[in-house]
Amino acid sequence: MKKKDDTPGTFHYHDLVIETHPEVYDPAEDSFLLLETLHVDSHDTVLELGTGCGLIALDCARKGSHTVCTDINPFAVQLTRRNIERNQRLLKGSVEIRQGNLFSVLHEKELFDVIIFNPPYLPTKKQEKIGGWFDIATDGGRDGLSVTKRFIQGLKKHLLNNGRAYFIFSSLSNRLTLEHYLKNERFSSWIVARRMFDGEELDVYCVTPAD
């Protein structure tokens, strides 16, 4: 997870041209690890939570999926809207952006084939916070798993029975605690990608309903 960058700009991912914003988390090694790992088909309905600049949602729509993406950060919502407009001609599917916290902006019976989340996963003490939207994008609470726990607890309500979810886990947190949360919510899980960055191990977990 990268440090705050106050410089706006653009970058390319395949044919997509993505605008960035200083108040929105820039795609970094965790984002690209997710992108490399995801298996999304053209017929899939996809939900991405905490979309940031919209890169992952746009790449799913580029492959033909119908994607709903959310972010609590109003700057991220505005930025994603601009990136959707900028790349519209490349999208075989569709992207809809909604502002809100995790699953709060979904209808009760809204279900998805694929749910994606790059959660705030840095263990963060009160004195380490810098304030603003960057903290919300990176602060995983004292154990790094506070937001991931809420994600897991809300996941089954919006994941189809044969669906799958992908999320990032950092070795800075306790894996046994994570697996306890998954077991409590009756999910099967496995690691589909693993990579070291500056002494930190990042894993992509794939989870499916166990029953």
C-alpha positions as CSV (number, residue, x, y, z in Angstrom):
1,M,0.0,0.0,0.0
2,K,1.7,3.2,-1.2
3,K,2.2,6.5,0.5
4,K,0.0,9.6,-0.2
5,D,0.8,11.3,-3.5
6,D,-0.3,15.0,-3.9
7,T,0.3,15.0,-7.7
8,P,-2.7,14.5,-10.0
9,G,-2.1,12.9,-13.3
10,T,-3.0,10.0,-15.6
11,F,-1.6,6.5,-16.4
12,H,-2.4,3.8,-18.9
13,Y,-3.5,0.2,-18.1
14,H,-3.9,-1.8,-21.3
15,D,-6.0,0.6,-23.4
16,L,-7.6,2.3,-20.4
17,V,-6.5,5.9,-19.6
18,I,-7.0,6.5,-15.8
19,E,-7.0,9.9,-14.2
20,T,-5.8,10.1,-10.6
21,H,-6.5,12.6,-7.8
22,P,-4.5,13.6,-4.6
23,E,-7.5,12.8,-2.4
24,V,-8.0,9.3,-3.8
25,Y,-5.8,6.2,-3.3
26,D,-3.7,5.6,-6.3
27,P,-3.5,2.0,-7.7
28,A,-0.4,0.3,-6.3
29,E,1.1,-3.1,-6.0
30,D,-2.0,-4.5,-4.2
31,S,-4.3,-3.2,-6.9
32,F,-2.3,-4.7,-9.7
33,L,-1.9,-8.0,-7.9
34,L,-5.7,-8.2,-7.7
35,L,-6.1,-7.2,-11.4
36,E,-3.6,-10.0,-12.5
37,T,-5.5,-12.6,-10.4
38,L,-9.2,-11.9,-11.0
39,H,-11.2,-14.3,-13.1
40,V,-14.1,-12.3,-14.5
41,D,-16.3,-13.5,-17.5
42,S,-18.3,-11.3,-19.8
43,H,-21.6,-12.6,-18.4
44,D,-20.6,-11.9,-14.7
45,T,-22.3,-9.3,-12.5
46,V,-19.5,-7.7,-10.5
47,L,-19.4,-5.6,-7.4
48,E,-16.2,-3.7,-6.4
49,L,-16.1,-2.1,-3.0
50,G,-13.8,0.9,-2.4
51,T,-13.1,1.5,-6.1
52,G,-10.9,4.5,-5.8
53,C,-10.2,5.8,-9.3
54,G,-12.3,3.0,-10.8
55,L,-9.5,1.0,-12.4
56,I,-10.6,-2.5,-11.4
57,A,-14.3,-1.8,-12.2
58,L,-13.4,-0.4,-15.6
59,D,-11.1,-3.4,-16.4
60,C,-14.0,-5.7,-15.5
61,A,-16.4,-3.7,-17.8
62,R,-13.7,-3.8,-20.5
63,K,-14.1,-7.6,-20.5
64,G,-17.8,-7.3,-20.8
65,S,-19.2,-7.6,-17.3
66,H,-21.9,-5.4,-15.7
67,T,-20.1,-3.8,-12.8
68,V,-21.4,-1.8,-9.8
69,C,-18.6,0.0,-7.9
70,T,-18.8,1.9,-4.6
71,D,-16.7,4.3,-2.6
72,I,-17.3,6.3,0.6
73,N,-15.0,9.1,-0.7
74,P,-16.8,11.7,-2.7
75,F,-13.6,12.6,-4.6
76,A,-13.3,8.9,-5.7
77,V,-16.9,8.9,-6.9
78,Q,-16.4,12.0,-9.0
79,L,-13.1,10.7,-10.3
80,T,-14.5,7.3,-11.2
81,R,-17.3,9.1,-13.1
82,R,-14.7,11.0,-15.1
83,N,-12.8,7.8,-15.8
84,I,-15.9,6.0,-17.0
85,E,-16.7,8.8,-19.4
86,R,-13.0,9.0,-20.6
87,N,-13.0,5.2,-21.4
88,Q,-16.6,4.6,-22.4
89,R,-15.7,3.5,-26.0
90,L,-13.6,0.7,-24.6
91,L,-16.2,-0.8,-22.4
92,K,-18.0,-4.0,-23.7
93,G,-20.0,-4.0,-20.4
94,S,-21.2,-1.3,-18.1
95,V,-20.1,0.5,-14.9
96,E,-22.3,2.1,-12.3
97,I,-20.7,4.1,-9.4
98,R,-22.5,4.6,-6.1
99,Q,-21.3,6.6,-3.1
100,G,-21.5,4.8,0.3
101,N,-19.8,2.6,2.8
102,L,-19.3,-1.1,1.8
103,F,-22.6,-2.8,1.1
104,S,-24.8,0.1,2.4
105,V,-25.7,1.4,-1.1
106,L,-27.0,-1.9,-2.3
107,H,-30.6,-3.1,-2.5
108,E,-31.4,-5.9,-0.1
109,K,-31.7,-8.5,-2.8
110,E,-28.9,-7.3,-5.1
111,L,-26.7,-10.3,-5.8
112,F,-23.4,-10.7,-7.7
113,D,-21.3,-13.4,-9.3
114,V,-18.0,-11.7,-8.3
115,I,-17.3,-9.3,-5.4
116,I,-13.9,-7.6,-5.2
117,F,-12.4,-5.6,-2.3
118,N,-8.9,-4.1,-1.7
119,P,-9.6,-3.2,1.9
120,P,-7.8,-0.8,4.2
121,Y,-5.4,-3.3,5.7
122,L,-2.6,-1.3,7.5
123,P,-2.6,-1.8,11.3
124,T,-2.9,1.8,12.4
125,K,-2.6,3.4,15.8
126,K,-4.3,6.7,16.6
127,Q,-1.0,8.6,16.5
128,E,-0.1,7.3,13.1
129,K,-3.1,8.8,11.4
130,I,-2.5,11.7,9.0
131,G,-6.2,12.7,8.6
132,G,-8.5,13.0,5.6
133,W,-9.6,10.5,3.0
134,F,-6.2,8.8,2.8
135,D,-6.6,7.4,6.3
136,I,-10.0,5.9,5.3
137,A,-8.3,4.2,2.3
138,T,-5.5,2.7,4.4
139,D,-6.5,2.4,8.1
140,G,-7.4,-1.1,9.0
141,G,-7.7,-0.4,12.7
142,R,-5.2,-1.6,15.3
143,D,-5.1,-5.2,13.9
144,G,-5.4,-4.2,10.2
145,L,-8.6,-6.3,9.9
146,S,-11.4,-4.1,11.2
147,V,-12.8,-3.2,7.8
148,T,-12.1,-6.7,6.4
149,K,-14.1,-8.2,9.2
150,R,-17.1,-6.0,8.3
151,F,-16.7,-7.0,4.6
152,I,-16.7,-10.7,5.5
153,Q,-19.8,-10.3,7.7
154,G,-21.8,-8.6,5.0
155,L,-20.5,-10.7,2.0
156,K,-22.9,-13.6,2.0
157,K,-26.0,-11.4,1.8
158,H,-24.9,-10.2,-1.7
159,L,-22.9,-13.1,-3.1
160,L,-24.6,-15.6,-5.3
161,N,-24.5,-19.2,-4.0
162,N,-22.1,-20.1,-6.8
163,G,-20.3,-16.8,-6.7
164,R,-16.8,-15.9,-5.6
165,A,-15.2,-13.0,-3.8
166,Y,-11.6,-11.7,-4.0
167,F,-9.8,-9.5,-1.4
168,I,-6.3,-8.5,-0.3
169,F,-4.7,-9.7,2.9
170,S,-1.4,-8.4,4.3
171,S,1.0,-10.4,6.4
172,L,1.1,-7.3,8.8
173,S,-2.2,-8.8,10.2
174,N,-2.9,-12.1,11.9
175,R,-3.9,-14.8,9.4
176,L,-5.5,-17.0,12.1
177,T,-7.8,-14.1,13.1
178,L,-8.8,-13.7,9.4
179,E,-9.5,-17.4,9.0
180,H,-11.6,-17.4,12.2
181,Y,-13.8,-14.6,10.7
182,L,-14.1,-16.6,7.4
183,K,-15.0,-19.8,9.3
184,N,-17.6,-18.0,11.4
185,E,-19.4,-16.8,8.3
186,R,-19.2,-20.3,6.7
187,F,-16.9,-19.5,3.8
188,S,-14.5,-21.7,2.0
189,S,-11.3,-19.8,1.2
190,W,-7.9,-20.3,-0.5
191,I,-5.0,-18.1,-1.6
192,V,-4.9,-17.6,-5.4
193,A,-1.8,-15.2,-5.5
194,R,1.0,-14.2,-3.2
195,R,3.7,-11.7,-3.6
196,M,6.3,-9.9,-1.4
197,F,6.7,-6.2,-1.5
198,D,9.3,-4.5,0.7
199,G,9.2,-7.3,3.3
200,E,5.4,-7.4,3.4
201,E,3.5,-10.4,2.0
202,L,0.3,-9.6,0.1
203,D,-2.1,-12.5,-0.6
204,V,-5.2,-12.5,-2.8
205,Y,-7.9,-14.6,-1.1
206,C,-10.8,-16.2,-3.1
207,V,-13.8,-17.1,-1.0
208,T,-17.0,-19.0,-1.8
209,P,-20.0,-19.9,0.3
210,A,-19.4,-23.2,2.0
211,D,-23.0,-24.3,2.0
